[in-house]
């Protein structure tokens, strides 16, 4: 069945979204971070891990909901954004401030380097890290990097990654809104399909009716001819 044959709208495919890939990496790395630096605080660990998990799961749920509701898709995507932007980011910032550590300014050299690395899954042929150090090679390396870096670098790297996920989700919500305005939702699409089906049904009925009318006319002419033959 092709897309034109079904009333359901495009859905699923969330694993191909960059927002999902980044959010999943943030979730995995947040679990590692909390095990290292919040091992004594179960409540804080649960709060941060749940916020990161919500970011991932609401992206996937929104993608599935798109089949029958663009509104639900936008709502769930926005929940994912809120979980990361309004919950997880402040938690990482609070950790740094409470520990007397530096929050990297957005345009600092460290933040720019990390953001550039996180745009790639993995960068090959990077120079080796300094003795006793660790080097971020890309998004796929995030959890492993957080498991080895010191607290300030680990938290700031996760902040950069979470900000990237939020940036992508904002773009995603805007794109979903434009699609809804331009193409409508499931109910409108279903109504159009019903009208098309009715139109096709009427067309078939008209063709059948025209065929019958032609046959009737031929039959009538034959009947009249037979009557003439019967006249002495």
C-alpha positions as protocol buffer text, in pm:
chain_id: "A"
residue {
  index: 1
  type: UNK
  ca { x: 0 y: 0 z: 0 }
}
residue {
  index: 2
  type: UNK
  ca { x: 144 y: 335 z: -103 }
}
residue {
  index: 3
  type: UNK
  ca { x: 115 y: 659 z: 89 }
}
residue {
  index: 4
  type: UNK
  ca { x: -160 y: 772 z: -150 }
}
residue {
  index: 5
  type: UNK
  ca { x: -364 y: 461 z: -67 }
}
residue {
  index: 6
  type: UNK
  ca { x: -371 y: 511 z: 310 }
}
residue {
  index: 7
  type: UNK
  ca { x: -516 y: 790 z: 526 }
}
residue {
  index: 8
  type: UNK
  ca { x: -230 y: 754 z: 775 }
}
residue {
  index: 9
  type: UNK
  ca { x: 32 y: 1026 z: 766 }
}
residue {
  index: 10
  type: UNK
  ca { x: 408 y: 961 z: 751 }
}
residue {
  index: 11
  type: UNK
  ca { x: 529 y: 840 z: 1091 }
}
residue {
  index: 12
  type: UNK
  ca { x: 802 y: 643 z: 1263 }
}
residue {
  index: 13
  type: UNK
  ca { x: 1156 y: 672 z: 1136 }
}
residue {
  index: 14
  type: UNK
  ca { x: 1264 y: 856 z: 1451 }
}
residue {
  index: 15
  type: UNK
  ca { x: 1595 y: 669 z: 1460 }
}
residue {
  index: 16
  type: UNK
  ca { x: 1697 y: 864 z: 1150 }
}
residue {
  index: 17
  type: UNK
  ca { x: 1641 y: 1197 z: 1326 }
}
residue {
  index: 18
  type: UNK
  ca { x: 1957 y: 1373 z: 1441 }
}
residue {
  index: 19
  type: UNK
  ca { x: 1765 y: 1509 z: 1739 }
}
residue {
  index: 20
  type: UNK
  ca { x: 1695 y: 1152 z: 1853 }
}
residue {
  index: 21
  type: UNK
  ca { x: 2057 y: 1045 z: 1805 }
}
residue {
  index: 22
  type: UNK
  ca { x: 2187 y: 1338 z: 2010 }
}
residue {
  index: 23
  type: UNK
  ca { x: 1921 y: 1296 z: 2281 }
}
residue {
  index: 24
  type: UNK
  ca { x: 2001 y: 924 z: 2310 }
}
residue {
  index: 25
  type: UNK
  ca { x: 2371 y: 1003 z: 2350 }
}
residue {
  index: 26
  type: UNK
  ca { x: 2286 y: 1261 z: 2618 }
}
residue {
  index: 27
  type: UNK
  ca { x: 2072 y: 1006 z: 2802 }
}
residue {
  index: 28
  type: UNK
  ca { x: 2346 y: 741 z: 2801 }
}
residue {
  index: 29
  type: UNK
  ca { x: 2611 y: 990 z: 2911 }
}
residue {
  index: 30
  type: UNK
  ca { x: 2386 y: 1135 z: 3184 }
}
residue {
  index: 31
  type: UNK
  ca { x: 2353 y: 789 z: 3338 }
}
residue {
  index: 32
  type: UNK
  ca { x: 2734 y: 762 z: 3345 }
}
residue {
  index: 33
  type: UNK
  ca { x: 2771 y: 1114 z: 3487 }
}
residue {
  index: 34
  type: UNK
  ca { x: 2526 y: 1052 z: 3770 }
}
residue {
  index: 35
  type: UNK
  ca { x: 2688 y: 721 z: 3863 }
}
residue {
  index: 36
  type: UNK
  ca { x: 3022 y: 900 z: 3894 }
}
residue {
  index: 37
  type: UNK
  ca { x: 2931 y: 1231 z: 4053 }
}
residue {
  index: 38
  type: UNK
  ca { x: 2592 y: 1173 z: 4218 }
}
residue {
  index: 39
  type: UNK
  ca { x: 2643 y: 820 z: 4347 }
}
residue {
  index: 40
  type: UNK
  ca { x: 2551 y: 942 z: 4698 }
}
residue {
  index: 41
  type: UNK
  ca { x: 2235 y: 1124 z: 4587 }
}
residue {
  index: 42
  type: UNK
  ca { x: 1974 y: 883 z: 4452 }
}
residue {
  index: 43
  type: UNK
  ca { x: 1706 y: 1148 z: 4430 }
}
residue {
  index: 44
  type: UNK
  ca { x: 1918 y: 1376 z: 4211 }
}
residue {
  index: 45
  type: UNK
  ca { x: 2028 y: 1082 z: 4000 }
}
residue {
  index: 46
  type: UNK
  ca { x: 1668 y: 974 z: 3941 }
}
residue {
  index: 47
  type: UNK
  ca { x: 1565 y: 1330 z: 3854 }
}
residue {
  index: 48
  type: UNK
  ca { x: 1841 y: 1388 z: 3598 }
}
residue {
  index: 49
  type: UNK
  ca { x: 1821 y: 1043 z: 3440 }
}
residue {
  index: 50
  type: UNK
  ca { x: 1442 y: 1071 z: 3411 }
}
residue {
  index: 51
  type: UNK
  ca { x: 1470 y: 1413 z: 3242 }
}
residue {
  index: 52
  type: UNK
  ca { x: 1723 y: 1276 z: 2993 }
}
residue {
  index: 53
  type: UNK
  ca { x: 1511 y: 966 z: 2931 }
}
residue {
  index: 54
  type: UNK
  ca { x: 1201 y: 1180 z: 2876 }
}
residue {
  index: 55
  type: UNK
  ca { x: 1385 y: 1368 z: 2603 }
}
residue {
  index: 56
  type: UNK
  ca { x: 1454 y: 1046 z: 2414 }
}
residue {
  index: 57
  type: UNK
  ca { x: 1123 y: 868 z: 2466 }
}
residue {
  index: 58
  type: UNK
  ca { x: 901 y: 1162 z: 2378 }
}
residue {
  index: 59
  type: UNK
  ca { x: 1081 y: 1203 z: 2047 }
}
residue {
  index: 60
  type: UNK
  ca { x: 1008 y: 840 z: 1957 }
}
residue {
  index: 61
  type: UNK
  ca { x: 650 y: 854 z: 2088 }
}
residue {
  index: 62
  type: UNK
  ca { x: 583 y: 1175 z: 1897 }
}
residue {
  index: 63
  type: UNK
  ca { x: 713 y: 1014 z: 1580 }
}
residue {
  index: 64
  type: UNK
  ca { x: 472 y: 724 z: 1624 }
}
residue {
  index: 65
  type: UNK
  ca { x: 179 y: 950 z: 1710 }
}
residue {
  index: 66
  type: UNK
  ca { x: 227 y: 1137 z: 1382 }
}
residue {
  index: 67
  type: UNK
  ca { x: 37 y: 859 z: 1202 }
}
residue {
  index: 68
  type: UNK
  ca { x: -298 y: 991 z: 1329 }
}
residue {
  index: 69
  type: UNK
  ca { x: -225 y: 1324 z: 1499 }
}
residue {
  index: 70
  type: UNK
  ca { x: 17 y: 1599 z: 1406 }
}
residue {
  index: 71
  type: UNK
  ca { x: -94 y: 1784 z: 1718 }
}
residue {
  index: 72
  type: UNK
  ca { x: 15 y: 1492 z: 1936 }
}
residue {
  index: 73
  type: UNK
  ca { x: 344 y: 1476 z: 1747 }
}
residue {
  index: 74
  type: UNK
  ca { x: 413 y: 1844 z: 1815 }
}
residue {
  index: 75
  type: UNK
  ca { x: 303 y: 1816 z: 2178 }
}
residue {
  index: 76
  type: UNK
  ca { x: 530 y: 1520 z: 2252 }
}
residue {
  index: 77
  type: UNK
  ca { x: 824 y: 1674 z: 2069 }
}
residue {
  index: 78
  type: UNK
  ca { x: 776 y: 1988 z: 2277 }
}
residue {
  index: 79
  type: UNK
  ca { x: 769 y: 1776 z: 2595 }
}
residue {
  index: 80
  type: UNK
  ca { x: 1105 y: 1630 z: 2491 }
}
residue {
  index: 81
  type: UNK
  ca { x: 1240 y: 1982 z: 2444 }
}
residue {
  index: 82
  type: UNK
  ca { x: 1108 y: 2098 z: 2781 }
}
residue {
  index: 83
  type: UNK
  ca { x: 1257 y: 1797 z: 2962 }
}
residue {
  index: 84
  type: UNK
  ca { x: 1604 y: 1874 z: 2830 }
}
residue {
  index: 85
  type: UNK
  ca { x: 1592 y: 2253 z: 2826 }
}
residue {
  index: 86
  type: UNK
  ca { x: 1400 y: 2326 z: 3146 }
}
residue {
  index: 87
  type: UNK
  ca { x: 1511 y: 2033 z: 3362 }
}
residue {
  index: 88
  type: UNK
  ca { x: 1838 y: 1872 z: 3255 }
}
residue {
  index: 89
  type: UNK
  ca { x: 2034 y: 2181 z: 3153 }
}
residue {
  index: 90
  type: UNK
  ca { x: 1965 y: 2365 z: 3483 }
}
residue {
  index: 91
  type: UNK
  ca { x: 2068 y: 2051 z: 3675 }
}
residue {
  index: 92
  type: UNK
  ca { x: 2410 y: 2041 z: 3507 }
}
residue {
  index: 93
  type: UNK
  ca { x: 2455 y: 2414 z: 3561 }
}
residue {
  index: 94
  type: UNK
  ca { x: 2358 y: 2379 z: 3927 }
}
residue {
  index: 95
  type: UNK
  ca { x: 2609 y: 2097 z: 3975 }
}
residue {
  index: 96
  type: UNK
  ca { x: 2893 y: 2311 z: 3838 }
}
residue {
  index: 97
  type: UNK
  ca { x: 2799 y: 2613 z: 4048 }
}
residue {
  index: 98
  type: UNK
  ca { x: 2753 y: 2410 z: 4366 }
}
residue {
  index: 99
  type: UNK
  ca { x: 3093 y: 2247 z: 4318 }
}
residue {
  index: 100
  type: UNK
  ca { x: 3262 y: 2581 z: 4255 }
}
residue {
  index: 101
  type: UNK
  ca { x: 3340 y: 2484 z: 3896 }
}
residue {
  index: 102
  type: UNK
  ca { x: 3327 y: 2698 z: 3584 }
}
residue {
  index: 103
  type: UNK
  ca { x: 3033 y: 2701 z: 3342 }
}
residue {
  index: 104
  type: UNK
  ca { x: 3189 y: 2746 z: 3000 }
}
residue {
  index: 105
  type: UNK
  ca { x: 3063 y: 3056 z: 2818 }
}
residue {
  index: 106
  type: UNK
  ca { x: 2895 y: 2974 z: 2489 }
}
residue {
  index: 107
  type: UNK
  ca { x: 3174 y: 3128 z: 2281 }
}
residue {
  index: 108
  type: UNK
  ca { x: 3464 y: 3000 z: 2491 }
}
residue {
  index: 109
  type: UNK
  ca { x: 3734 y: 2802 z: 2311 }
}
residue {
  index: 110
  type: UNK
  ca { x: 3641 y: 2484 z: 2499 }
}
residue {
  index: 111
  type: UNK
  ca { x: 3272 y: 2510 z: 2416 }
}
residue {
  index: 112
  type: UNK
  ca { x: 3339 y: 2577 z: 2047 }
}
residue {
  index: 113
  type: UNK
  ca { x: 3571 y: 2276 z: 2020 }
}
residue {
  index: 114
  type: UNK
  ca { x: 3322 y: 2045 z: 2193 }
}
residue {
  index: 115
  type: UNK
  ca { x: 3029 y: 2166 z: 1980 }
}
residue {
  index: 116
  type: UNK
  ca { x: 3227 y: 2104 z: 1663 }
}
residue {
  index: 117
  type: UNK
  ca { x: 3324 y: 1753 z: 1776 }
}
residue {
  index: 118
  type: UNK
  ca { x: 2965 y: 1667 z: 1868 }
}
residue {
  index: 119
  type: UNK
  ca { x: 2844 y: 1745 z: 1517 }
}
residue {
  index: 120
  type: UNK
  ca { x: 3017 y: 1425 z: 1406 }
}
residue {
  index: 121
  type: UNK
  ca { x: 2957 y: 1069 z: 1520 }
}
residue {
  index: 122
  type: UNK
  ca { x: 3329 y: 1005 z: 1528 }
}
residue {
  index: 123
  type: UNK
  ca { x: 3631 y: 1199 z: 1402 }
}
residue {
  index: 124
  type: UNK
  ca { x: 3925 y: 993 z: 1288 }
}
residue {
  index: 125
  type: UNK
  ca { x: 4295 y: 1080 z: 1304 }
}
residue {
  index: 126
  type: UNK
  ca { x: 4275 y: 1324 z: 1594 }
}
residue {
  index: 127
  type: UNK
  ca { x: 4604 y: 1379 z: 1774 }
}
residue {
  index: 128
  type: UNK
  ca { x: 4642 y: 1165 z: 2087 }
}
residue {
  index: 129
  type: UNK
  ca { x: 4534 y: 1324 z: 2416 }
}
residue {
  index: 130
  type: UNK
  ca { x: 4797 y: 1460 z: 2652 }
}
residue {
  index: 131
  type: UNK
  ca { x: 4950 y: 1214 z: 2894 }
}
residue {
  index: 132
  type: UNK
  ca { x: 4687 y: 1110 z: 3147 }
}
residue {
  index: 133
  type: UNK
  ca { x: 4417 y: 1303 z: 2958 }
}
residue {
  index: 134
  type: UNK
  ca { x: 4114 y: 1204 z: 2752 }
}
residue {
  index: 135
  type: UNK
  ca { x: 3993 y: 1333 z: 2417 }
}
residue {
  index: 136
  type: UNK
  ca { x: 3637 y: 1356 z: 2280 }
}
residue {
  index: 137
  type: UNK
  ca { x: 3627 y: 1203 z: 1931 }
}
residue {
  index: 138
  type: UNK
  ca { x: 3258 y: 1262 z: 1855 }
}
residue {
  index: 139
  type: UNK
  ca { x: 2899 y: 1205 z: 1963 }
}
residue {
  index: 140
  type: UNK
  ca { x: 2934 y: 825 z: 1966 }
}
residue {
  index: 141
  type: UNK
  ca { x: 3215 y: 865 z: 2220 }
}
residue {
  index: 142
  type: UNK
  ca { x: 3020 y: 1092 z: 2458 }
}
residue {
  index: 143
  type: UNK
  ca { x: 2933 y: 841 z: 2732 }
}
residue {
  index: 144
  type: UNK
  ca { x: 3285 y: 695 z: 2738 }
}
residue {
  index: 145
  type: UNK
  ca { x: 3435 y: 1044 z: 2749 }
}
residue {
  index: 146
  type: UNK
  ca { x: 3210 y: 1150 z: 3038 }
}
residue {
  index: 147
  type: UNK
  ca { x: 3315 y: 834 z: 3222 }
}
residue {
  index: 148
  type: UNK
  ca { x: 3681 y: 942 z: 3214 }
}
residue {
  index: 149
  type: UNK
  ca { x: 3691 y: 1325 z: 3207 }
}
residue {
  index: 150
  type: UNK
  ca { x: 3710 y: 1536 z: 3522 }
}
residue {
  index: 151
  type: UNK
  ca { x: 3387 y: 1678 z: 3666 }
}
residue {
  index: 152
  type: UNK
  ca { x: 3408 y: 2025 z: 3508 }
}
residue {
  index: 153
  type: UNK
  ca { x: 3483 y: 1895 z: 3159 }
}
residue {
  index: 154
  type: UNK
  ca { x: 3225 y: 1614 z: 3182 }
}
residue {
  index: 155
  type: UNK
  ca { x: 2943 y: 1844 z: 3297 }
}
residue {
  index: 156
  type: UNK
  ca { x: 3022 y: 2118 z: 3045 }
}
residue {
  index: 157
  type: UNK
  ca { x: 3048 y: 1866 z: 2761 }
}
residue {
  index: 158
  type: UNK
  ca { x: 2705 y: 1733 z: 2854 }
}
residue {
  index: 159
  type: UNK
  ca { x: 2573 y: 2089 z: 2862 }
}
residue {
  index: 160
  type: UNK
  ca { x: 2700 y: 2144 z: 2507 }
}
residue {
  index: 161
  type: UNK
  ca { x: 2542 y: 1817 z: 2389 }
}
residue {
  index: 162
  type: UNK
  ca { x: 2209 y: 1894 z: 2556 }
}
residue {
  index: 163
  type: UNK
  ca { x: 2202 y: 2243 z: 2405 }
}
residue {
  index: 164
  type: UNK
  ca { x: 2257 y: 2086 z: 2063 }
}
residue {
  index: 165
  type: UNK
  ca { x: 1966 y: 1847 z: 2119 }
}
residue {
  index: 166
  type: UNK
  ca { x: 1744 y: 2140 z: 2219 }
}
residue {
  index: 167
  type: UNK
  ca { x: 1845 y: 2339 z: 1911 }
}
residue {
  index: 168
  type: UNK
  ca { x: 1751 y: 2046 z: 1687 }
}
residue {
  index: 169
  type: UNK
  ca { x: 1419 y: 1993 z: 1868 }
}
residue {
  index: 170
  type: UNK
  ca { x: 1322 y: 2360 z: 1830 }
}
residue {
  index: 171
  type: UNK
  ca { x: 1378 y: 2331 z: 1457 }
}
residue {
  index: 172
  type: UNK
  ca { x: 1181 y: 2007 z: 1453 }
}
residue {
  index: 173
  type: UNK
  ca { x: 879 y: 2159 z: 1629 }
}
residue {
  index: 174
  type: UNK
  ca { x: 879 y: 2454 z: 1386 }
}
residue {
  index: 175
  type: UNK
  ca { x: 896 y: 2217 z: 1089 }
}
residue {
  index: 176
  type: UNK
  ca { x: 609 y: 2010 z: 1227 }
}
residue {
  index: 177
  type: UNK
  ca { x: 402 y: 2325 z: 1270 }
}
residue {
  index: 178
  type: UNK
  ca { x: 462 y: 2433 z: 910 }
}
residue {
  index: 179
  type: UNK
  ca { x: 368 y: 2088 z: 782 }
}
residue {
  index: 180
  type: UNK
  ca { x: 46 y: 2094 z: 984 }
}
residue {
  index: 181
  type: UNK
  ca { x: -51 y: 2435 z: 845 }
}
residue {
  index: 182
  type: UNK
  ca { x: 31 y: 2341 z: 485 }
}
residue {
  index: 183
  type: UNK
  ca { x: -100 y: 1983 z: 474 }
}
residue {
  index: 184
  type: UNK
  ca { x: -352 y: 1962 z: 757 }
}
residue {
  index: 185
  type: UNK
  ca { x: -397 y: 1679 z: 1005 }
}
residue {
  index: 186
  type: UNK
  ca { x: -524 y: 1324 z: 1006 }
}
residue {
  index: 187
  type: UNK
  ca { x: -896 y: 1414 z: 1013 }
}
residue {
  index: 188
  type: UNK
  ca { x: -861 y: 1643 z: 712 }
}
residue {
  index: 189
  type: UNK
  ca { x: -656 y: 1383 z: 527 }
}
residue {
  index: 190
  type: UNK
  ca { x: -912 y: 1112 z: 607 }
}
residue {
  index: 191
  type: UNK
  ca { x: -1195 y: 1334 z: 483 }
}
residue {
  index: 192
  type: UNK
  ca { x: -1010 y: 1393 z: 155 }
}
residue {
  index: 193
  type: UNK
  ca { x: -959 y: 1018 z: 112 }
}
residue {
  index: 194
  type: UNK
  ca { x: -1331 y: 957 z: 170 }
}
residue {
  index: 195
  type: UNK
  ca { x: -1424 y: 1217 z: -90 }
}
residue {
  index: 196
  type: UNK
  ca { x: -1183 y: 1062 z: -337 }
}
residue {
  index: 197
  type: UNK
  ca { x: -1327 y: 716 z: -272 }
}
residue {
  index: 198
  type: UNK
  ca { x: -1683 y: 843 z: -320 }
}
residue {
  index: 199
  type: UNK
  ca { x: -1583 y: 1019 z: -640 }
}
residue {
  index: 200
  type: UNK
  ca { x: -1429 y: 702 z: -777 }
}
residue {
  index: 201
  type: UNK
  ca { x: -1743 y: 508 z: -680 }
}
residue {
  index: 202
  type: UNK
  ca { x: -1967 y: 755 z: -863 }
}
residue {
  index: 203
  type: UNK
  ca { x: -1745 y: 740 z: -1172 }
}
residue {
  index: 204
  type: UNK
  ca { x: -1771 y: 360 z: -1186 }
}
residue {
  index: 205
  type: UNK
  ca { x: -2148 y: 380 z: -1136 }
}
residue {
  index: 206
  type: UNK
  ca { x: -2180 y: 633 z: -1418 }
}
residue {
  index: 207
  type: UNK
  ca { x: -1983 y: 409 z: -1653 }
}
residue {
  index: 208
  type: UNK
  ca { x: -2205 y: 112 z: -1568 }
}
residue {
  index: 209
  type: UNK
  ca { x: -2519 y: 322 z: -1615 }
}
residue {
  index: 210
  type: UNK
  ca { x: -2401 y: 450 z: -1952 }
}
residue {
  index: 211
  type: UNK
  ca { x: -2331 y: 95 z: -2063 }
}
residue {
  index: 212
  type: UNK
  ca { x: -2678 y: -16 z: -1961 }
}
residue {
  index: 213
  type: UNK
  ca { x: -2842 y: 277 z: -2139 }
}
residue {
  index: 214
  type: UNK
  ca { x: -2665 y: 194 z: -2463 }
}
residue {
  index: 215
  type: UNK
  ca { x: -2771 y: -169 z: -2434 }
}
residue {
  index: 216
  type: UNK
  ca { x: -3130 y: -66 z: -2364 }
}
residue {
  index: 217
  type: UNK
  ca { x: -3134 y: 153 z: -2674 }
}
residue {
  index: 218
  type: UNK
  ca { x: -3009 y: -132 z: -2890 }
}
residue {
  index: 219
  type: UNK
  ca { x: -3274 y: -360 z: -2739 }
}
residue {
  index: 220
  type: UNK
  ca { x: -3548 y: -107 z: -2806 }
}
residue {
  index: 221
  type: UNK
  ca { x: -3444 y: -72 z: -3171 }
}
residue {
  index: 222
  type: UNK
  ca { x: -3442 y: -448 z: -3211 }
}
residue {
  index: 223
  type: UNK
  ca { x: -3793 y: -474 z: -3061 }
}
residue {
  index: 224
  type: UNK
  ca { x: -3931 y: -212 z: -3299 }
}
residue {
  index: 225
  type: UNK
  ca { x: -3770 y: -394 z: -3594 }
}
residue {
  index: 226
  type: UNK
  ca { x: -3926 y: -722 z: -3486 }
}
residue {
  index: 227
  type: UNK
  ca { x: -4269 y: -560 z: -3468 }
}
residue {
  index: 228
  type: UNK
  ca { x: -4235 y: -429 z: -3824 }
}
residue {
  index: 229
  type: UNK
  ca { x: -4150 y: -778 z: -3947 }
}
residue {
  index: 230
  type: UNK
  ca { x: -4471 y: -910 z: -3787 }
}
residue {
  index: 231
  type: UNK
  ca { x: -4694 y: -674 z: -3992 }
}
residue {
  index: 232
  type: UNK
  ca { x: -4856 y: -869 z: -4291 }
}
